[in-house]
Amino acid sequence: MRLLIGALLSLVVAAAIGLGATWLTLTRGVAFGAVTLGAWTAYPRAGSADIDPYARAAVSRGGLLPLGLGDGVAFLARTDDAGRALDGRCDVRVAGTTPQARYFTLTLYRPDGALVANSLGRYGFTSQELVRQSDGSFEIVLAPRARPGNWLPTGGVERYILLLRLYDTPVGIATRAEREAPMPAITAAETCS
């Protein structure tokens, strides 16, 4: 009897640890094979047959449709370059250049994956819509109030995430450094904390 109770207790503890670790991995966005460049993080294998089981579960749980390995890569930013969460009540500047790509999109989402509602119905920019400087760099201001130039309304939401999708790009699994793939800088206004 003592052996049976010990075995059942061990089984319950092992199941709790395993299920708890899986739940944490799925809800915190932890997966293997991440490429991090500044504030941007991508999982290039998410759209391939080599996807790890935790990333596969996160894709299934979220109902996501990741880019295929040969199509491109999607970079996600939840914070600015200083590590502060992106706040829709503050002005945030996304500036610089992107890695070589045939086409890219930059889209603003709520943390739950829905588009950020705003009065203009503008949720992002494409590489063909941006007003660029003479050197090819760009600057997008994400703010609750209108700004001249490339402005993306945040609707004043408390938190949001940015998704930069690069299509037909050499950036991928082998990319490990900012010098290999120059990513735009994300800078929040100093008045925000």
trRosetta pair geometry for C-beta under 8 A, 3 or more apart (Angstrom, degrees):
i j d omega theta_ij theta_ji phi_ij phi_ji
1 4 5.7 -54 -150 34 33 113
1 5 6.5 30 154 -16 66 105
2 5 5.9 -54 -147 37 31 109
2 6 6.3 33 153 -18 64 109
3 6 5.7 -56 -147 38 30 113
3 7 6.3 30 155 -19 65 107
4 7 5.8 -54 -145 36 29 111
4 8 6.3 27 156 -16 63 107
5 8 5.8 -55 -145 39 30 110
5 9 6.2 32 155 -20 64 108
6 9 5.7 -55 -145 38 28 112
6 10 6.3 30 155 -19 64 106
7 10 5.7 -54 -148 37 30 112
7 11 6.3 32 153 -20 63 107
8 11 5.5 -53 -148 36 32 115
8 12 6.4 32 154 -19 65 105
9 12 5.8 -53 -147 36 31 111
9 13 6.3 28 155 -16 65 107
10 13 5.8 -56 -145 39 30 109
10 14 6.1 29 157 -17 65 110
11 14 5.8 -55 -143 39 27 110
11 15 6.2 27 157 -18 63 108
12 15 5.8 -56 -145 38 28 110
12 16 6.3 28 156 -19 63 108
13 16 5.8 -55 -146 37 29 111
13 17 6.4 26 156 -16 64 107
14 17 5.9 -55 -145 39 29 108
14 18 6.1 26 157 -15 65 112
15 18 5.8 -58 -142 42 28 110
15 19 5.9 19 163 -11 66 112
16 19 6.2 -58 -137 44 24 103
16 20 5.8 25 161 -20 62 115
17 20 5.8 -58 -140 40 24 112
17 21 6.2 24 160 -19 62 108
18 21 6.0 -55 -145 36 25 108
18 22 6.4 23 156 -15 61 109
19 22 5.6 -55 -147 39 32 112
19 23 6.2 35 154 -20 66 106
20 23 5.7 -53 -145 36 30 112
20 24 6.3 31 156 -17 64 106
21 24 5.8 -53 -147 37 30 112
21 25 6.3 32 154 -20 64 107
22 25 5.7 -55 -147 36 30 112
22 26 6.3 25 157 -15 65 108
22 54 7.4 -152 -137 -113 69 91
22 57 7.3 -47 -170 124 101 170
23 26 5.9 -59 -146 39 29 107
23 27 6.1 10 163 -6 66 114
24 27 6.3 -65 -138 45 25 98
24 28 5.6 4 172 -2 66 122
24 30 7.4 6 129 23 80 130
25 28 6.5 -65 -129 47 18 97
25 30 4.8 -91 -140 66 67 104
25 31 7.4 100 179 -75 99 56
25 54 4.7 -75 151 -148 135 129
25 57 7.8 63 104 72 110 130
25 58 7.7 -109 133 -57 81 110
26 54 7.0 -140 -70 -164 67 83
26 57 5.6 -77 -96 118 113 113
26 58 5.3 -177 -137 -86 69 79
26 61 5.7 69 -168 7 124 165
29 58 6.8 99 -119 -143 51 150
30 54 6.8 -36 98 148 74 146
31 34 6.5 121 77 -56 79 96
31 43 5.5 20 85 -115 134 142
31 46 7.6 59 123 -84 162 99
31 52 5.9 158 -170 60 91 120
31 54 5.1 -171 -112 98 75 105
31 55 3.8 73 -145 -72 142 94
31 58 6.4 -99 -63 14 123 144
32 52 4.5 80 43 -30 110 164
32 54 7.0 103 -4 45 86 117
32 55 7.1 -105 38 -25 67 115
33 43 6.1 83 94 -149 94 76
33 44 6.9 -106 149 48 111 79
33 45 4.9 -3 126 16 158 127
33 52 6.5 168 4 -18 116 119
33 55 7.6 -48 48 -33 111 151
33 173 7.1 -36 -168 -129 109 91
34 41 5.5 -13 -171 -167 117 103
34 42 7.0 144 -158 74 65 38
34 43 5.7 -42 -101 -87 65 75
35 41 7.1 152 78 -156 49 51
35 42 4.8 -17 59 62 100 92
35 43 7.6 176 16 -83 78 26
35 44 6.0 41 -5 -19 127 107
35 73 7.7 -9 50 -178 138 146
35 171 7.8 162 127 170 159 95
35 172 7.7 -180 -36 165 159 21
35 173 7.4 -145 -56 -122 126 27
35 175 5.5 52 -154 84 142 95
35 176 7.0 -112 -136 -96 92 45
36 40 7.1 158 -154 89 51 53
36 41 4.9 -14 -101 -102 79 82
37 40 5.0 -16 67 68 83 105
37 41 8.0 170 25 -81 60 37
37 42 8.0 4 12 7 100 103
37 75 7.3 -49 46 -131 106 139
37 175 7.4 -31 -58 142 127 115
37 177 7.6 86 -112 157 95 17
37 178 5.2 134 -157 -91 93 70
37 181 5.8 -76 -102 84 163 107
37 183 4.6 131 120 -13 120 139
38 81 5.5 -42 -173 -114 105 95
38 178 6.2 78 -38 -99 91 122
38 183 5.2 -147 26 77 126 128
38 185 6.8 -125 -159 -111 157 58
38 186 7.4 142 140 16 124 92
39 77 4.6 55 126 -139 103 110
39 78 7.8 -145 176 48 98 50
39 79 5.3 -136 -145 83 114 75
39 80 6.0 -90 -86 174 159 18
39 81 5.1 -105 -34 -83 114 50
39 83 7.9 -161 -105 -78 99 41
39 186 4.9 -68 46 38 150 127
40 75 4.0 10 -175 174 114 126
40 76 7.0 135 -153 62 62 31
40 77 5.2 -47 -90 -69 61 98
40 164 6.5 -37 -128 37 129 128
40 183 5.0 -135 18 -165 143 155
41 75 6.6 138 62 -156 25 72
41 76 5.5 -35 66 62 82 84
41 77 7.4 138 14 -84 74 49
42 73 5.0 47 -175 166 149 111
42 74 6.1 157 -128 83 98 44
42 75 4.5 -58 -60 -92 104 65
42 76 7.1 141 -84 9 53 74
42 171 7.9 75 51 139 164 114
43 46 4.2 75 107 -39 108 113
43 55 5.8 179 174 -131 150 139
43 66 7.6 -65 85 -135 102 145
44 47 7.9 -68 176 31 43 89
44 48 7.8 19 136 -6 69 121
44 69 6.6 70 164 -123 85 80
44 73 5.1 -34 -105 -115 84 119
44 171 7.9 -148 -92 131 126 72
44 172 4.6 114 -145 -160 150 68
44 173 4.8 -140 86 -64 144 66
44 175 8.0 125 -47 34 145 103
45 48 5.0 -74 -156 42 61 114
45 50 4.9 -80 -155 92 118 97
45 51 5.3 165 136 -92 91 54
45 52 7.1 70 101 -13 134 77
45 55 7.2 99 91 79 94 163
45 69 7.0 10 -118 -90 42 111
45 173 6.6 64 -55 -92 89 112
46 51 5.6 66 -130 -113 31 115
46 55 5.4 -120 -106 167 83 129
46 59 6.3 150 -169 -71 101 129
46 66 4.0 -132 122 -151 108 167
46 67 7.7 66 80 49 102 63
46 74 7.9 -58 57 43 138 106
47 51 7.6 116 3 -66 11 119
47 66 4.0 -144 -68 113 87 102
47 67 4.9 -95 -39 93 158 40
47 68 4.2 -144 148 -101 126 27
47 69 5.5 -171 86 -38 94 58
47 71 7.0 -69 129 37 159 111
48 51 6.0 157 68 -41 64 80
48 68 7.0 97 -75 -161 62 62
48 69 4.1 36 -71 -41 112 125
51 55 5.1 -123 -174 89 97 116
51 56 4.9 120 119 -65 121 90
51 59 7.3 -27 -176 -1 154 143
52 55 4.9 84 59 14 81 104
52 56 6.9 -145 94 -9 38 90
53 56 5.4 -54 -144 37 32 115
53 57 6.3 34 156 -20 66 103
54 57 5.7 -51 -149 35 32 111
54 58 6.4 32 151 -18 65 104
55 58 5.5 -52 -146 37 35 112
55 59 6.3 38 153 -20 66 103
56 59 5.8 -52 -148 35 30 112
56 60 6.4 28 153 -16 63 108
57 60 5.7 -56 -147 40 31 111
57 61 6.0 32 155 -22 67 109
58 61 5.7 -52 -139 38 29 112
58 62 6.1 12 164 -4 64 113
58 64 7.7 3 127 17 75 132
59 62 6.4 -67 -143 48 22 98
59 64 4.8 -96 -146 60 68 107
59 66 6.0 -62 -120 -20 128 114
60 63 7.6 25 -178 -70 29 39
62 113 6.4 156 -166 -73 108 155
64 113 7.9 -122 -82 -134 93 139
66 74 6.9 -131 -147 20 77 128
67 71 4.7 -136 -176 85 93 114
67 72 4.8 -65 175 69 151 80
67 73 6.3 -151 75 -93 137 20
67 74 5.5 147 2 -26 119 99
67 165 6.6 145 -51 -149 139 107
67 167 7.6 -142 -139 -100 140 71
68 71 4.3 85 56 0 86 111
68 72 8.0 68 62 29 59 57
69 172 7.1 69 -163 -144 80 132
69 173 8.0 -1 -145 -31 110 112
71 167 6.4 -43 163 -139 75 79
71 168 7.3 -51 -170 -58 41 58
72 101 7.0 57 -131 -142 114 118
72 165 6.2 72 120 175 137 81
72 166 5.0 -169 -168 97 110 57
72 167 4.1 -74 -62 -109 147 39
72 168 6.1 -37 -74 -13 96 34
72 169 5.5 66 -132 17 80 98
73 165 7.6 -176 95 -149 36 55
73 166 5.5 0 57 55 77 100
73 169 6.4 -87 21 66 96 123
73 171 5.5 -107 35 101 140 99
73 172 5.8 -173 -55 -97 136 64
74 163 5.9 -8 -173 -171 107 98
74 164 7.1 153 -159 81 55 46
74 165 4.7 -20 -105 -101 83 78
74 166 7.7 -175 -84 20 35 66
75 163 7.3 154 80 -157 48 48
75 164 4.5 -14 62 63 101 100
75 165 7.7 -170 23 -77 65 32
75 166 7.2 39 -5 -8 103 103
75 183 7.0 -144 166 -128 170 129
76 161 6.0 -3 -168 172 95 122
76 162 7.2 150 -158 82 46 55
76 163 5.6 -14 -102 -103 71 73
76 164 7.9 -163 -71 25 26 72
77 80 7.8 58 168 -92 121 30
77 86 7.1 87 123 -42 92 135
77 161 6.6 163 80 -165 49 72
77 162 4.4 -5 55 56 103 103
77 163 8.0 -162 22 -71 70 32
77 164 7.3 40 -8 -5 106 105
77 186 5.8 150 171 -36 154 161
78 85 6.6 -37 152 -130 82 73
78 86 6.6 -138 178 6 36 104
78 111 7.7 57 -130 -108 106 95
78 161 5.1 -28 -97 -111 66 99
79 82 7.7 -121 158 71 106 52
79 83 5.2 -3 161 -154 148 29
79 84 5.9 144 -159 70 94 29
79 85 5.6 -59 -102 -92 78 35
79 86 6.4 -157 -113 -31 23 77
79 186 7.6 136 116 97 47 137
80 83 7.2 -46 68 19 67 19
80 84 5.2 -1 33 56 105 87
80 86 6.5 125 -45 -82 77 75
80 92 6.4 -144 -86 -139 116 111
80 186 4.4 -143 -136 119 65 97
80 187 6.0 96 -168 -112 126 19
80 188 4.5 -121 -40 -20 160 96
81 185 5.6 -23 -42 -160 144 83
81 186 5.4 155 -29 61 81 72
81 187 6.3 -21 23 -78 113 65
82 187 7.8 70 -12 -128 103 61
82 188 7.1 -93 35 29 119 103
84 87 7.6 -47 146 -12 106 105
84 188 5.6 -72 78 17 132 150
84 192 7.3 136 145 118 151 102
84 193 7.1 -124 -130 -170 140 36
85 159 5.8 -39 161 -122 123 104
86 92 6.1 4 -143 -78 91 165
86 142 7.7 1 -168 98 116 148
86 159 6.6 96 77 -157 71 61
86 160 5.3 -76 109 67 117 73
86 161 6.7 142 44 -94 136 34
86 162 6.8 145 -77 -19 170 96
86 186 7.5 -56 -89 172 110 135
86 188 7.4 -166 -118 -79 56 115
87 90 4.5 56 85 15 107 110
87 92 7.7 147 53 -48 61 117
87 158 6.6 -41 -141 -176 77 46
87 159 6.7 -38 -102 -92 52 51
87 188 7.1 60 33 -134 96 135
87 192 5.8 -173 57 -168 134 135
88 116 6.9 177 -106 -150 142 143
88 142 7.7 -81 -122 150 63 105
88 144 6.3 92 154 -70 78 95
88 154 3.4 -175 -149 154 90 124
88 155 6.2 -22 176 65 142 66
88 156 5.4 115 124 177 107 10
88 157 3.8 71 19 57 159 65
88 158 6.4 -18 33 -2 101 8
88 159 7.1 -87 -9 -19 96 6
88 160 5.3 82 -60 -12 105 119
89 144 6.0 3 -128 -33 40 137
89 154 7.6 -125 -46 101 26 136
89 156 5.5 46 -91 -151 72 69
89 157 7.9 -137 -39 71 71 28
89 158 7.0 2 -17 -109 108 45
89 192 7.5 151 90 -115 83 119
90 143 7.6 -80 128 -119 31 72
90 188 5.6 31 125 -163 137 104
90 189 5.4 -150 -179 37 100 104
90 191 7.2 -176 -134 82 105 84
90 192 3.4 20 -118 -80 150 149
91 141 6.2 -20 -163 -169 98 102
91 142 7.3 148 -158 79 46 54
91 143 4.3 0 -108 -97 77 110
91 147 7.7 99 -131 -63 116 143
91 188 7.4 131 87 -160 52 57
91 189 4.3 63 62 -35 94 126
91 192 7.5 -171 39 -21 58 128
92 141 7.4 147 76 -160 45 52
92 142 4.4 -15 62 60 98 105
92 143 7.3 -179 25 -66 60 65
92 154 7.9 89 22 -64 109 140
92 186 6.5 0 178 -172 110 86
92 187 7.0 161 -160 83 63 41
92 188 5.0 -31 -104 -101 83 66
92 189 7.3 -102 -73 -13 41 76
93 139 6.3 -20 -166 -164 100 98
93 140 7.4 149 -158 77 50 48
93 141 5.7 -22 -101 -104 71 69
93 142 7.7 -160 -73 21 24 75
93 185 7.8 11 107 101 90 89
93 186 7.5 161 83 -154 51 40
93 187 4.7 -16 60 63 99 94
93 188 7.9 -178 19 -83 72 19
93 189 7.9 100 -14 -60 97 68
94 106 7.0 165 116 -169 159 154
94 139 7.3 151 81 -156 50 47
94 140 4.5 -11 61 59 101 100
94 142 6.8 52 -9 -16 105 108
94 162 7.1 152 -84 -138 145 164
94 184 5.0 54 174 133 84 133
94 185 7.3 175 -148 84 44 45
94 186 5.4 -8 -101 -102 77 73
95 137 6.9 43 178 167 79 111
95 138 6.9 -147 -136 99 58 49
95 139 4.2 1 -105 -108 102 80
95 140 7.3 -170 -71 24 59 58
95 184 5.9 165 79 -164 18 99
95 185 5.6 -21 64 57 76 91
95 187 7.3 -25 22 17 106 112
96 137 5.8 -69 -164 -145 22 107
96 138 7.6 -22 62 53 28 62
96 182 6.6 -139 158 154 121 104
96 183 7.1 61 92 120 143 35
96 184 4.0 173 52 -123 103 59
96 185 5.1 108 -31 3 129 79
97 136 6.2 38 -109 115 117 99
97 137 5.1 -81 -59 -103 83 74
97 138 7.5 108 -95 16 48 78
97 182 5.2 32 77 107 99 125
97 184 6.8 177 50 -77 18 76
98 101 6.2 -44 123 18 121 118
98 104 5.5 -74 138 2 170 169
98 127 7.5 -93 36 -102 146 114
98 164 7.1 -165 -121 -179 122 131
98 166 6.5 179 167 -97 124 113
98 182 7.3 161 -173 91 9 78
98 183 7.0 21 -126 -126 55 47
98 184 6.2 -27 -73 -31 71 97
99 166 6.2 8 65 -127 103 159
99 169 5.9 82 106 -165 112 129
99 170 7.6 -125 158 59 121 77
99 171 4.6 77 107 -49 163 131
99 175 7.9 -26 -107 -126 160 154
99 181 3.9 -24 -83 -152 131 87
99 182 6.3 151 -77 47 62 58
99 183 7.0 -15 -30 -74 90 64
100 169 6.2 151 95 -140 64 83
100 170 6.3 20 75 23 113 101
100 171 7.7 159 55 -28 69 94
101 104 5.0 77 90 -53 145 102
101 127 7.3 -164 90 -62 107 156
101 166 4.0 -124 -94 -163 150 93
101 167 5.9 99 180 54 110 48
101 168 6.3 120 -163 74 67 65
101 169 3.9 -29 -99 -80 87 110
101 171 7.5 -40 -70 13 101 113
102 167 5.6 -68 62 100 95 88
102 168 3.8 12 8 71 123 127
102 169 7.3 -134 5 -60 71 66
103 126 7.0 -18 -173 -173 96 101
103 127 5.4 -161 -152 31 51 128
103 128 7.4 -22 -132 -27 93 100
103 167 4.5 -10 66 55 90 120
103 168 6.9 60 23 32 81 104
104 126 7.2 158 89 -161 47 56
104 127 4.6 87 44 -50 76 115
104 164 6.4 4 -179 -175 119 83
104 165 6.2 169 -154 86 67 55
104 166 4.9 -19 -102 -104 106 58
104 167 6.6 -171 -82 13 48 78
105 124 5.8 51 176 139 93 138
105 125 7.1 173 -153 90 57 45
105 126 5.2 -29 -100 -105 77 68
105 127 7.4 -87 -65 -19 42 77
105 163 7.9 7 104 106 93 87
105 164 7.4 178 88 -148 49 42
105 165 4.9 7 51 49 92 103
106 124 5.3 -176 93 -161 52 99
106 125 5.1 5 52 53 99 88
106 140 6.7 -177 95 14 153 170
106 152 7.9 -97 112 -70 109 157
106 162 6.4 -10 -169 -171 90 105
106 163 7.4 161 -152 82 43 48
106 164 5.2 -7 -103 -102 79 77
107 115 7.5 -72 177 -116 109 90
107 123 5.7 15 -150 137 87 94
107 124 3.5 -49 -99 -72 59 146
107 162 7.3 148 76 -158 43 56
107 163 4.9 -19 61 61 94 98
107 165 7.5 17 5 -2 109 105
108 115 7.2 74 88 -156 71 68
108 116 4.8 -48 125 19 107 126
108 123 5.7 -142 49 -170 86 62
108 124 5.9 -177 3 -75 72 78
108 142 6.7 149 -95 -131 133 127
108 152 5.8 152 -32 158 136 128
108 154 6.8 -130 -171 -110 151 65
108 160 5.6 3 -172 170 91 139
108 161 7.8 150 -156 78 48 42
108 162 6.3 -27 -100 -103 59 67
109 113 6.0 -18 179 -145 132 27
109 114 6.7 143 -160 75 83 29
109 115 6.2 -66 -111 -102 65 38
109 116 6.5 -175 -134 -29 14 85
109 160 6.4 151 80 -166 39 84
109 161 5.2 -24 69 64 94 90
109 162 7.7 163 23 -93 80 19
109 163 6.1 36 -2 -10 121 115
110 113 7.0 -34 73 35 77 22
110 114 4.9 0 37 62 117 82
110 115 7.4 37 -2 99 88 9
110 116 5.6 136 -51 -82 78 72
110 157 6.3 -117 -104 -170 92 160
110 159 7.4 83 -155 92 65 75
110 160 6.0 -64 -102 -113 39 73
110 161 7.6 35 134 17 11 85
111 159 5.4 11 -33 111 118 118
111 160 7.2 -135 -40 -119 68 26
111 161 6.0 103 -94 -21 56 110
115 123 4.7 -39 -157 -124 121 139
116 123 6.7 150 47 -128 76 83
116 153 7.9 -161 113 107 116 72
116 154 6.2 -48 156 -159 154 48
116 155 5.1 -170 161 20 99 128
116 157 5.5 -114 -139 -5 111 143
116 160 5.5 -8 -72 -116 136 131
117 155 5.4 107 85 -123 59 160
118 121 6.9 -148 77 -46 77 22
118 122 6.5 -49 77 49 129 70
118 123 7.8 168 25 -80 110 61
118 153 4.0 137 -165 104 155 123
118 154 7.2 119 -82 77 128 11
118 155 4.1 -126 -83 -67 81 97
119 153 7.2 -75 39 142 75 168
119 155 7.8 150 -10 -105 67 84
120 153 5.6 131 23 10 119 141
122 152 6.5 -138 123 -135 110 63
122 153 6.1 98 64 23 104 99
123 152 8.0 31 175 -157 16 104
124 152 6.8 22 -110 -128 31 130
125 129 5.2 -140 -158 76 81 118
125 130 5.5 75 167 -70 134 87
125 140 6.2 -139 3 -105 148 139
125 150 6.4 9 -86 -159 155 113
125 152 6.7 -97 -28 -75 101 117
126 129 4.9 89 52 3 78 104
126 130 7.6 -136 87 -21 43 84
127 130 6.3 -42 -153 10 33 116
130 138 4.8 -18 172 -126 136 151
130 140 7.4 -75 -122 -68 108 103
130 150 5.8 8 -139 -98 76 139
131 138 7.2 131 81 -133 47 99
131 149 6.0 -125 64 -153 133 75
131 150 5.7 -157 38 -50 90 95
132 136 5.8 -13 172 -149 138 29
132 137 6.7 146 -161 75 90 29
132 138 4.8 -65 -108 -78 74 90
133 136 7.1 -37 72 33 74 19
133 137 5.0 -6 41 64 116 81
133 138 6.9 -169 2 -84 81 38
133 139 7.7 53 -32 -7 110 95
138 150 6.4 39 177 -4 106 162
138 184 7.6 -42 68 -107 88 132
139 149 6.8 6 85 146 97 145
139 150 6.3 159 92 48 54 118
140 150 4.3 -76 -106 125 67 120
140 151 7.5 160 -164 -92 67 18
140 152 5.8 28 173 -9 112 114
141 147 4.5 -39 83 76 142 160
141 149 6.9 83 8 80 110 109
141 150 6.8 133 15 90 69 70
141 151 5.3 -23 69 -109 94 69
141 152 7.2 178 87 26 44 73
142 151 7.9 142 -94 -164 28 54
142 152 4.7 -27 -103 73 75 104
142 153 7.9 122 -154 -140 62 2
142 154 5.4 80 168 -59 90 108
142 160 8.0 -137 168 77 142 141
142 162 7.9 -116 -56 -82 159 119
143 146 7.9 -147 88 -42 111 4
143 147 5.5 83 39 -26 138 123
143 151 6.7 -55 39 -152 99 99
143 152 7.9 113 20 68 56 57
143 153 7.3 -49 78 -118 53 46
143 154 6.3 -120 132 3 6 110
144 153 6.9 55 -141 -158 30 76
144 154 5.3 -64 -75 60 62 99
144 155 6.9 -70 -124 72 79 9
144 156 4.3 58 -122 -72 129 76
146 151 6.1 74 -155 140 54 165
146 153 7.6 -24 -83 -84 59 102
147 151 4.2 160 57 -98 86 123
148 151 7.3 123 67 -38 7 121
154 157 5.9 -121 160 29 87 84
154 160 6.2 -139 -148 -3 100 152
157 160 5.5 93 84 -54 127 103
162 186 7.2 -172 26 -104 151 139
164 183 7.8 137 76 -149 163 100
164 184 7.6 171 -97 30 155 112
166 169 4.1 3 141 -18 116 154
166 171 5.9 37 86 47 154 128
169 172 7.5 158 100 -44 87 85
171 175 4.9 3 -152 -39 71 159
171 180 7.8 131 -113 127 82 96
171 181 4.6 75 -109 -111 118 141
172 175 6.0 121 50 -1 33 105
175 180 5.1 -174 -141 111 82 131
175 181 5.0 22 -158 -16 137 131
176 180 6.7 63 47 21 53 147
177 180 4.9 98 64 1 80 102
177 181 7.7 139 84 24 47 75
178 181 6.9 -90 -146 68 31 62
178 182 6.5 56 172 -108 76 48
178 183 6.5 -89 -134 18 87 93
179 182 7.5 14 -130 -69 25 77
188 192 5.0 -90 161 70 118 127
189 192 5.2 88 68 2 84 102
